[in-house]
């Protein structure tokens, strides 16, 4: 296994994959990339976090909180060419790694990488967006408290346009998570669903407005996206409908 260390991060070639980890933590992968298909999403949870895009006819703007290796940003640039991507990352070293080892392009008219505290960004920025992806973790790959407060989610709710959606990566939640975090979200967002990715990880999908989607056109859009991305958008719509209908 070959590896390079930059600051507190290690970039390693493991079984043909480029893997980003903390230098002192070999147990958690922050990002993975297949060099033969660098714009693909290797990790299951990253796919689920983007699945709600199927519910938009023509999404315009997405905000990604937590850049990692930039895999989601690259995927969106390739498969959603009309989408403006803003990625907010607090650590400039992460941005450096994403560009030098994961092929993230420089900023242009469709990609804006901002080095800033995400809680401050969503509080202060007055631009609206269709979709927010929250996937930021601190040292030890632990959930960042400042990104799981009522004020943070209220700011995200305000930032979303009507019909907007937010997804949140939940990894190894604390024991009090269900009684505190979920109840907080329920007071802010009108509807939410939890999608299990693994025994220790899931993705919460939060809707600003009551989700009412024409299933025929949504399934047609999912089939079109699956043909291009092989990301199983159709399976996500199935799961959404079953949860919504209580099946």
Secondary structure, DSSP 4 states (H G I P E B T S, - for coil): -EEEEETTEEEEEETTEEEEEETT-SS--SEEEEGGGTTS--SHHHHHHHHGGGG-SS--EEEEE--TTSHHHHHHHHH-TT-EEEEEES-HHHHHHHHHHS-PPPP-SSEEEEES-HHHHHHH----EEEEEE--EEGGGEEPGGGSSHHHHHHHHHHEEEEEEEEEEEES--TTHIIIIIHHHHHHSSEEEEEEEETTEEEEEEESS-----HHHHHHHHHHHHHHH-S-HHHHHHHHHHHHHT-
